[in-house]
Amino acid sequence: MEGYLLEALPVLMVLGVSVLAVTGVGCLIWGKGRRRRYLVWTAAVFLGTLGLYFSGLLLLSCFGLTWRNLPTLVLWGVALLSGWAGTILIPVCFWSVEMPEQSVILGRAAKAAVAFFAAVVLFVTLWLGPLVLAFVYGSPERVVEYQGQTLLEENDGFLDLHYSYYAYHGPLFRGAERVWDGPARIDGDIN
């Protein structure tokens, strides 16, 4: 039984995100009052954060740069929090929408389905979201000076130590190409 549930989870997640996206757009168009206003702000923060991250990646890649871990962690953290808020607000907004052209049973079934998919998406993202953020973007960084060049050291090993070195370009960006990597730190002065 457990294996089937884990196999069905990605399918439920894709269906849930799709249903919530369509329902959210519907709530933004036809919703009224405070719930709609809160959903508009949440959607603006979510889409703005994702837009900033991905357009920044695209622009930075033209110069051979990428985001450092802390700005990426902050941007994805804001996207995750606003996504959770939207996942809660969409069923709340949809529950208040009246559907006079639908039968009562069909309307309540649609509202229950949206609430179910919201619960699935919320469960999976609350379970995996912080875990993925911590493992992917939580690796420690330090700035080192090596042979006259300022480098950013990143410990990107999981169980074993593994260090990657990138060109340092300030507190927000680093070089996209790895300068050196290996299981041991390079000897250099720590800045």
C-alpha positions in Angstrom: 0.0 0.0 0.0 2.8 2.4 0.9 4.6 1.9 -2.4 1.5 2.8 -4.4 1.0 6.0 -2.5 4.6 7.1 -3.1 4.3 6.2 -6.8 1.0 8.2 -7.0 2.4 11.3 -5.2 4.2 12.8 -8.2 1.1 12.4 -10.4 -1.1 13.9 -7.6 1.4 16.7 -7.3 1.3 17.6 -11.0 -2.5 17.4 -11.0 -2.7 19.4 -7.8 -0.5 22.2 -9.1 -2.4 22.3 -12.4 -5.8 22.4 -10.6 -4.6 25.0 -8.2 -3.2 27.2 -11.0 -6.4 27.1 -13.0 -8.5 27.7 -9.9 -6.2 30.5 -8.8 -6.6 32.3 -12.1 -10.4 31.8 -11.8 -10.3 33.3 -8.3 -8.2 36.2 -9.5 -10.7 36.9 -12.3 -14.0 36.2 -10.6 -13.2 36.4 -6.9 -14.3 39.4 -4.8 -13.4 41.1 -1.6 -10.5 40.6 0.8 -9.7 37.0 -0.2 -9.1 38.1 -3.8 -7.0 41.0 -2.8 -4.8 38.8 -0.6 -4.5 36.3 -3.4 -3.5 39.1 -5.8 -0.7 40.1 -3.5 0.4 36.6 -2.9 0.5 35.8 -6.6 2.4 39.0 -7.3 5.1 38.2 -4.7 5.3 34.5 -5.9 5.5 35.4 -9.6 7.8 38.4 -9.0 10.2 36.3 -7.0 10.3 33.6 -9.6 10.7 36.2 -12.3 13.5 37.9 -10.5 15.4 34.6 -10.0 15.0 33.2 -13.5 15.5 36.5 -15.3 18.5 37.1 -13.1 19.9 33.7 -14.0 19.4 34.4 -17.7 21.0 37.9 -17.5 23.9 36.7 -15.3 24.7 33.7 -17.6 25.4 36.3 -20.4 28.3 37.5 -18.2 29.5 34.0 -17.0 28.0 34.6 -13.5 25.3 33.0 -11.3 23.6 33.6 -8.0 25.4 32.8 -4.7 23.8 30.5 -2.2 22.3 33.1 0.2 20.4 35.2 -2.4 19.2 32.0 -4.0 18.0 30.7 -0.6 16.2 33.9 0.2 14.5 34.1 -3.2 13.4 30.4 -3.1 12.4 30.9 0.6 10.1 33.8 -0.3 8.7 31.8 -3.3 8.0 28.9 -1.0 6.3 31.0 1.7 4.2 32.9 -0.8 3.4 29.6 -2.6 2.2 28.1 0.7 0.0 31.2 1.3 -1.4 30.9 -2.2 -2.1 27.2 -1.7 -4.1 28.1 1.4 -5.9 31.1 -0.1 -7.0 29.5 -3.4 -9.4 26.9 -1.8 -10.6 29.6 0.7 -11.3 31.9 -2.2 -12.9 29.1 -4.3 -15.0 28.0 -1.4 -16.7 31.4 -1.3 -17.5 31.5 -5.0 -21.1 30.8 -5.7 -22.0 28.5 -8.6 -25.7 28.9 -9.3 -25.5 27.3 -12.7 -24.1 24.0 -11.2 -25.9 21.6 -9.0 -25.1 21.7 -5.3 -23.5 18.3 -5.3 -21.3 19.1 -8.3 -20.3 22.4 -6.8 -19.3 20.9 -3.5 -17.5 18.0 -5.2 -15.4 20.6 -7.2 -14.7 22.5 -4.0 -13.7 19.3 -2.2 -11.4 18.3 -5.0 -9.7 21.7 -4.9 -9.3 21.4 -1.2 -7.9 17.9 -1.5 -5.3 18.9 -4.2 -4.4 21.9 -2.1 -3.7 19.6 0.9 -1.6 17.3 -1.3 0.5 20.2 -2.6 0.8 21.8 0.8 1.9 18.4 2.3 4.5 17.7 -0.3 6.0 21.2 -0.3 6.0 21.5 3.5 7.7 18.1 3.6 10.2 18.5 0.7 10.6 22.2 0.2 12.7 23.2 3.3 14.6 19.9 3.0 15.6 20.6 -0.6 16.5 24.2 0.2 18.7 23.2 3.2 20.6 20.6 1.2 20.9 22.4 -2.1 21.5 26.0 -1.0 22.6 25.6 2.6 26.2 24.7 2.0 28.7 26.9 3.7 30.7 29.4 1.6 33.9 31.4 2.4 36.0 33.8 0.5 39.7 32.9 0.1 42.7 34.5 -1.5 44.8 32.1 -3.6 47.7 33.1 -5.8 46.5 36.7 -6.0 43.0 35.7 -7.0 39.9 36.0 -4.8 37.9 32.8 -4.9 34.6 31.6 -3.4 34.9 28.3 -1.6 31.8 26.2 -1.5 31.5 22.9 0.4 29.2 21.0 -1.8 29.8 17.5 -0.5 27.0 15.6 1.1 28.5 12.9 3.4 32.1 13.4 2.3 33.9 16.8 2.1 34.1 18.2 -1.4 35.1 21.8 -2.1 34.4 23.7 -5.3 36.0 27.1 -6.0 34.5 29.8 -8.2 35.6 33.3 -9.1 34.4 35.8 -6.5 32.1 38.6 -7.8 30.7 40.1 -4.6 28.1 39.1 -2.0 25.3 38.3 -4.5 27.1 36.6 -7.5 29.8 34.2 -8.3 31.4 32.8 -11.4 29.4 30.1 -13.1 32.4 28.1 -14.1 34.3 26.0 -11.5 37.9 27.1 -11.1 39.0 24.1 -9.1 37.4 21.3 -7.1 38.5 18.4 -4.9 38.2 16.7 -1.6 40.7 19.0 0.1 40.8 22.7 0.6 43.3 24.7 -1.3 45.9 26.5 0.8 45.0 30.2 0.8 44.5 33.2 3.0 40.9 33.5 4.3 39.3 36.9 3.8 
